[in-house]
Amino acid sequence: MKTTEAHNQRIAQMTFSSVYPHYVTKVEKKGRTKEELHEVIEWLTGFTNEKIQQLLEEQVTFETFFERASLNPNTKLITGVICGYRVEEIDNPLTQKVRYLDKLVDELAKGRKMEKILRS
């Protein structure tokens, strides 16, 4: 799916620390935990709890966040619609990675089993 250059730039410059509290609120409101959220982030990016905390303190942009990540080889198994976009069809690689994260957080909040979220 085509996204506009302005949309892609906005996502690239957004800080992970500005979105992270919304992820926590979303999953906790639905009875999931921050630890489960971190498990999902670690599966996608390879970041440990300590590294996530460091990135939050550094207030890195999503661009930097994903530059430092070691993406899970099974990310291509993440499919479906998030924010009106089919994640597997997003043409901008960074925007697609951010939407992968959004999709996993959404699945966690919807009560999906962890083994399904982690594509195991």
Residue pairs with C-beta under 8 A, 6 or more apart in sequence:
1 85
1 86
1 89
1 90
1 91
2 91
3 85
3 90
3 91
3 92
3 95
7 95
8 92
8 94
8 95
11 62
11 94
11 95
11 98
12 61
12 62
12 63
12 94
12 95
13 61
13 62
13 63
14 61
14 62
15 59
15 60
15 61
15 62
16 55
16 56
16 59
16 60
16 61
16 62
16 65
17 55
17 56
17 57
17 59
17 60
19 62
20 56
23 37
23 105
24 34
24 37
26 105
26 106
26 109
27 33
27 34
27 36
27 37
27 105
27 108
27 109
28 34
29 109
30 108
30 109
30 110
30 111
31 111
32 108
32 109
32 111
36 108
36 114
37 105
37 108
38 49
38 52
39 114
39 118
40 104
40 105
40 108
40 117
40 118
41 47
41 52
41 101
42 48
42 49
42 52
43 72
43 104
43 117
43 118
44 69
44 71
44 72
44 75
44 100
44 101
44 104
45 65
45 66
45 69
45 70
45 71
45 72
45 101
46 69
46 70
46 71
46 72
47 55
47 68
47 69
55 65
55 68
60 68
62 94
62 97
62 98
63 94
66 94
66 97
66 98
69 97
71 97
72 119
74 119
75 97
75 100
76 88
77 119
78 87
78 88
78 100
78 103
78 104
78 119
79 86
79 87
79 88
80 86
80 87
80 103
81 87
82 99
82 102
82 103
82 106
83 99
83 102
85 99
87 96
87 99
87 100
87 103
90 96
90 99
104 117
107 116
107 117
108 114
108 117
